[in-house]
Amino acid sequence: MALGLRTMVMLSVTIIVLGIVFVSFLNITDKVLGHSGLSDQDISKGKEITELSLNQIATYGNISIKIVDLFKTKKIIGNMGRKEADKNETFLFIKVRIDNHGDLPYQISNLDFELKDENNKTYDPEMNVLDIPDALVLTAVQPHRKIEGYLIFKIPENLEKCKLVYKLNFVRKEIQWNINLTDVKELDEYSVIRKE
């Protein structure tokens, strides 16, 4: 019975601590992201939106995000096999660098991003990319460190313009990079297999 009581007390303390951490995270996120200089107000959605050109760095608080590379390809060869785009589609790889200049870890995921075309149609990142070692997945950027990783989207081949959107859901803000896809290089294939 004493073990059951001790377990209940520990569980209660854990829940309280997690609650405090979550509330602190929301407060810190609001403080870090609250002075981002975001400009346009999307009244209908209640979101603040800032638009950047492809080579601009998004900076808010202690975090900066930059697009460092992008290309299109019809074929991906990963550690666990091959994936080809359907007819009239292609894969768009966008490599982003996230710099954490602060003293706290910053959590980021490929699911924080999406693509929007000129008609506001959205494209979610490909989920079946875990065998590609340089794909961005859920990760924490440690204090005073940076990471790089690819976001991978399947898009129509004839898409000419789109926006990469980083969604800051807790604070209802978005950062959007304008991308002209006609200028993006095309590779025959992208392979993580080293050729010897």
Phi, psi and chi 1 to 4 in degrees:
 res  aa     phi    psi   chi1   chi2   chi3   chi4
   1 MET       -  -37.0 -171.9   69.8  169.2      -
   2 ALA   -65.4  -37.8      -      -      -      -
   3 LEU   -64.1  -39.0 -179.9   62.3      -      -
   4 GLY   -64.6  -40.5      -      -      -      -
   5 LEU   -67.7  -42.7 -178.2   58.6      -      -
   6 ARG   -62.8  -41.5 -173.2  178.5  -33.6  167.7
   7 THR   -62.3  -42.5  -58.1      -      -      -
   8 MET   -63.3  -41.6  -67.9  -67.6  -73.7      -
   9 VAL   -65.2  -44.7  168.0      -      -      -
  10 MET   -63.4  -40.0  -69.0  -62.1  -71.4      -
  11 LEU   -64.1  -42.6 -177.1   59.7      -      -
  12 SER   -63.1  -44.4  -62.0      -      -      -
  13 VAL   -62.7  -42.4  168.7      -      -      -
  14 THR   -60.8  -44.5  -58.2      -      -      -
  15 ILE   -63.1  -42.0  -69.6  170.7      -      -
  16 ILE   -63.9  -45.3  -69.2  169.0      -      -
  17 VAL   -62.5  -44.1  168.6      -      -      -
  18 LEU   -62.0  -38.5  -73.4  174.5      -      -
  19 GLY   -62.4  -43.7      -      -      -      -
  20 ILE   -64.7  -42.9  -68.7  169.4      -      -
  21 VAL   -61.7  -42.6  167.7      -      -      -
  22 PHE   -64.7  -45.3 -177.6   71.5      -      -
  23 VAL   -63.2  -41.5  168.5      -      -      -
  24 SER   -62.4  -41.2  -62.5      -      -      -
  25 PHE   -59.7  -44.7  170.1   76.3      -      -
  26 LEU   -62.2  -42.3  -69.8  179.2      -      -
  27 ASN   -65.9  -43.9  -71.1  -22.9      -      -
  28 ILE   -64.6  -44.6  -71.2  168.2      -      -
  29 THR   -58.7  -42.8  -58.0      -      -      -
  30 ASP   -64.6  -40.2 -169.1   42.6      -      -
  31 LYS   -69.0  -43.7  -73.1  177.5 -175.5  171.8
  32 VAL   -66.2  -43.9  168.2      -      -      -
  33 LEU   -93.3  -10.1  -56.5  178.8      -      -
  34 GLY   -69.8  -20.4      -      -      -      -
  35 HIS  -114.6   47.0  -56.7  -67.2      -      -
  36 SER   -83.3  -12.5   61.0      -      -      -
  37 GLY    75.5   20.1      -      -      -      -
  38 LEU   -65.0  142.4  -61.7  175.1      -      -
  39 SER  -104.8  -70.6   55.4      -      -      -
  40 ASP   -69.9  142.0  -57.7  -30.5      -      -
  41 GLN  -108.4  118.3 -177.8   71.3 -102.0      -
  42 ASP   -90.9   94.4 -176.9  -15.9      -      -
  43 ILE   -62.9  -41.1  -56.2  -61.7      -      -
  44 SER   -64.0  -30.8   63.7      -      -      -
  45 LYS  -104.0   -8.6  -65.9 -178.9 -177.6  175.6
  46 GLY    69.6   26.0      -      -      -      -
  47 LYS  -113.2  146.7  -71.0 -177.7 -175.9  174.3
  48 GLU   -91.5  134.2  -72.3 -176.5   43.4      -
  49 ILE  -127.9  134.8  -62.4  174.5      -      -
  50 THR  -120.7  139.5 -167.6      -      -      -
  51 GLU  -111.5  135.9  -69.6 -164.4   25.3      -
  52 LEU  -126.4  155.6  -57.4  172.6      -      -
  53 SER   -79.6  168.9   64.3      -      -      -
  54 LEU   -57.1  -36.3 -176.3   62.4      -      -
  55 ASN   -93.3    3.0   59.7   -5.9      -      -
  56 GLN   -84.2  148.0  -74.4 -176.3  -65.1      -
  57 ILE   -96.5  130.2  -61.3  172.1      -      -
  58 ALA   -83.7  122.6      -      -      -      -
  59 THR  -127.7  129.3  -57.4      -      -      -
  60 TYR  -148.7  128.0   49.5   89.2      -      -
  61 GLY    56.5 -126.5      -      -      -      -
  62 ASN   -97.8    8.1  -64.3  -43.0      -      -
  63 ILE  -113.8  138.0  -55.8  -60.1      -      -
  64 SER  -132.3  143.5   61.5      -      -      -
  65 ILE  -129.1  133.5  -58.7  175.7      -      -
  66 LYS  -136.9  140.7  178.0  179.2  171.8   74.3
  67 ILE   -82.8  121.5  -64.6  174.2      -      -
  68 VAL  -109.1  -14.3  -65.4      -      -      -
  69 ASP  -165.9  152.1 -170.8   25.4      -      -
  70 LEU  -157.2  148.3   65.5  162.5      -      -
  71 PHE  -159.9  165.3   60.7   85.9      -      -
  72 LYS  -115.3  151.2  -64.8 -173.2  -79.7 -171.4
  73 THR  -156.9  153.3 -174.0      -      -      -
  74 LYS   -93.2  -18.7  -64.7  -77.6  -77.6  179.6
  75 LYS  -130.3  137.2  -60.8  174.2 -166.3  166.2
  76 ILE  -122.8  128.5  -57.8  171.9      -      -
  77 ILE  -116.6  111.2  -59.1  172.7      -      -
  78 GLY  -106.2 -175.7      -      -      -      -
  79 ASN   -65.2  -22.3  -71.2  -38.8      -      -
  80 MET  -115.8   18.3  -63.0  176.1   63.0      -
  81 GLY   139.8 -166.3      -      -      -      -
  82 ARG  -121.3  143.3  174.0 -172.2 -162.5  104.0
  83 LYS  -133.8  130.6 -169.2  170.7 -173.7  178.6
  84 GLU  -119.4  144.1  -67.5 -166.9   33.9      -
  85 ALA   -71.1  150.8      -      -      -      -
  86 ASP   -68.8  168.2  -63.1  -28.9      -      -
  87 LYS   -57.4  139.0 -174.5  178.5  178.4 -176.6
  88 ASN    67.3   15.8  -59.8  -36.9      -      -
  89 GLU  -127.7  162.2  -70.4 -174.2  -37.0      -
  90 THR  -148.1  163.1 -170.0      -      -      -
  91 PHE   -95.7  135.6  -66.4  104.7      -      -
  92 LEU  -109.8  120.7  175.6   63.2      -      -
  93 PHE  -101.2  125.7  -81.1   62.8      -      -
  94 ILE  -124.2  114.0  -57.4  175.0      -      -
  95 LYS   -90.0  126.1 -176.2 -178.7 -110.8 -174.8
  96 VAL  -115.6  148.6  -67.3      -      -      -
  97 ARG  -115.5  128.9 -175.6 -178.9   73.1 -144.7
  98 ILE  -114.1  120.2  -59.9   99.8      -      -
  99 ASP  -107.0  129.4  -72.4   89.7      -      -
 100 ASN  -108.9  105.2 -177.6   -5.8      -      -
 101 HIS   -91.5    1.7  -52.1  -74.3      -      -
 102 GLY   -95.1 -171.2      -      -      -      -
 103 ASP  -103.2    2.2  -63.5  -35.3      -      -
 104 LEU  -121.9  147.9  -63.2  170.4      -      -
 105 PRO   -62.6  150.6  -17.7   28.6      -      -
 106 TYR  -124.1  121.8 -175.1   76.7      -      -
 107 GLN   -90.9  134.5 -167.3  146.3  -22.9      -
 108 ILE  -146.2  154.7 -165.1  162.5      -      -
 109 SER  -147.1  157.9  162.9      -      -      -
 110 ASN   -62.5  -24.2   58.5  -22.1      -      -
 111 LEU   -73.7   -8.5  -62.7  178.1      -      -
 112 ASP   -79.6   -5.9  -62.6  -31.5      -      -
 113 PHE  -117.4  155.6  -66.5   86.1      -      -
 114 GLU  -153.9  164.7   66.6 -175.7   11.6      -
 115 LEU  -107.2  145.7  -85.7 -173.8      -      -
 116 LYS  -127.2  133.6  -79.4 -173.3 -172.8  175.6
 117 ASP   -89.6 -175.4   67.7   14.8      -      -
 118 GLU   -66.0  -19.8  -66.5  175.6  -64.0      -
 119 ASN   -97.2   13.0  -61.8  -43.3      -      -
 120 ASN    68.0   15.8  -95.1  -10.9      -      -
 121 LYS   -72.3  136.3  179.9  177.0  178.5 -177.2
 122 THR  -105.0  148.7   60.1      -      -      -
 123 TYR  -125.4  123.4  -58.5   86.4      -      -
 124 ASP   -85.0  155.0  -67.3  -36.5      -      -
 125 PRO   -65.4  149.7   12.0  -16.0      -      -
 126 GLU   -64.1  135.0  -73.4  -72.7  -63.9      -
 127 MET   -92.7  -26.6  -64.7  -56.7  -61.9      -
 128 ASN   -88.2   57.8 -170.5   17.8      -      -
 129 VAL  -125.5   14.7  -66.1      -      -      -
 130 LEU   -67.0  -18.0  -62.3  179.3      -      -
 131 ASP   -88.0    2.3   66.6  -37.6      -      -
 132 ILE   -99.5  108.4  -62.8  174.5      -      -
 133 PRO   -63.2  -24.0   12.0  -17.7      -      -
 134 ASP  -100.7   16.1   47.1   -0.9      -      -
 135 ALA   -78.2  141.9      -      -      -      -
 136 LEU   -78.3  124.3  179.6   67.6      -      -
 137 VAL  -128.2 -174.4  -67.6      -      -      -
 138 LEU   -57.8  123.1  177.9   62.8      -      -
 139 THR  -154.9  162.2 -171.7      -      -      -
 140 ALA  -111.7  127.7      -      -      -      -
 141 VAL   -88.0  115.8 -174.0      -      -      -
 142 GLN   -70.7  157.7  -64.1  -55.4  -43.7      -
 143 PRO   -54.8  137.0  -23.7   32.1      -      -
 144 HIS    58.7   33.2  -52.6  -72.2      -      -
 145 ARG  -129.6  170.3  -60.8  -86.8 -173.4 -121.9
 146 LYS  -138.0  155.5   66.1 -177.1  174.1 -173.1
 147 ILE  -133.5  159.1   63.4  159.7      -      -
 148 GLU  -131.1  146.5  -70.1 -174.1   -6.0      -
 149 GLY  -166.2  156.4      -      -      -      -
 150 TYR   -90.2  137.4  -80.7  110.2      -      -
 151 LEU   -96.9  134.8  -56.1  164.1      -      -
 152 ILE  -123.2  124.6  -56.0  168.0      -      -
 153 PHE  -124.8  143.9  -62.5   92.0      -      -
 154 LYS   -98.6  121.4 -169.5 -170.5  -70.5 -174.5
 155 ILE  -132.2  162.6   59.3  170.7      -      -
 156 PRO   -63.8  142.0  -20.0   29.9      -      -
 157 GLU   -60.6  -34.2  -96.6 -174.5  -33.1      -
 158 ASN   -87.8    5.1   62.6   -5.3      -      -
 159 LEU   -66.2  127.0 -169.1   61.6      -      -
 160 GLU  -102.9  -34.5  -67.0 -176.7    0.5      -
 161 LYS  -136.3  145.5  -66.9 -176.6  178.7  178.7
 162 CYS  -156.5  176.5   65.4      -      -      -
 163 LYS  -128.3  132.5  -64.2  177.6 -177.8 -173.6
 164 LEU   -86.1  125.6  176.1   65.0      -      -
 165 VAL  -114.1  126.2  178.3      -      -      -
 166 TYR  -103.8  118.3  178.6   52.8      -      -
 167 LYS   -98.1  117.6  -56.8  171.4  -71.7 -175.7
 168 LEU   -98.3   80.9  -60.1  154.9      -      -
 169 ASN   -62.8  -38.2  -66.2  -39.4      -      -
 170 PHE   -65.4  -28.1  -73.6  118.0      -      -
 171 VAL  -113.8   10.1  -69.0      -      -      -
 172 ARG    54.9   48.4  -51.0  -91.0  -53.0  146.2
 173 LYS  -128.6  153.2  -64.4 -179.4 -177.6 -179.4
 174 GLU  -134.9  144.5  -74.7 -175.5   -4.1      -
 175 ILE  -115.7  132.2  -62.1  170.2      -      -
 176 GLN  -127.2  129.4  -58.9  179.3   -7.1      -
 177 TRP  -103.4  129.1  -72.1  -93.7      -      -
 178 ASN   -81.8  128.8  -66.7  -53.6      -      -
 179 ILE  -124.9  126.6  -60.1  172.3      -      -
 180 ASN   -95.5  106.9 -176.7  -10.5      -      -
 181 LEU   -74.2  -15.3  -66.5  169.7      -      -
 182 THR   -69.6  -20.3   57.8      -      -      -
 183 ASP   -93.4   -2.3  -61.8  -25.0      -      -
 184 VAL   -84.1  132.8  173.8      -      -      -
 185 LYS   -67.3  151.6   64.8 -173.5  171.9 -163.1
 186 GLU  -117.2  131.4  -67.0 -171.1   48.2      -
 187 LEU  -105.7  149.6  -56.2  179.4      -      -
 188 ASP   -63.2  -41.6  -68.9  -26.2      -      -
 189 GLU  -157.0  159.6   67.6 -179.6   32.1      -
 190 TYR  -117.5  122.9  173.4   75.8      -      -
 191 SER  -129.3  136.6  175.7      -      -      -
 192 VAL   -95.2   -1.5  -60.1      -      -      -
 193 ILE   -83.6  124.1  -50.1  -60.8      -      -
 194 ARG   -77.8  130.2  -65.9  175.3 -166.7 -115.7
 195 LYS   -91.1  130.5  -64.9  177.5 -178.5  173.1
 196 GLU  -111.2      -  -55.6 -159.6   19.0      -
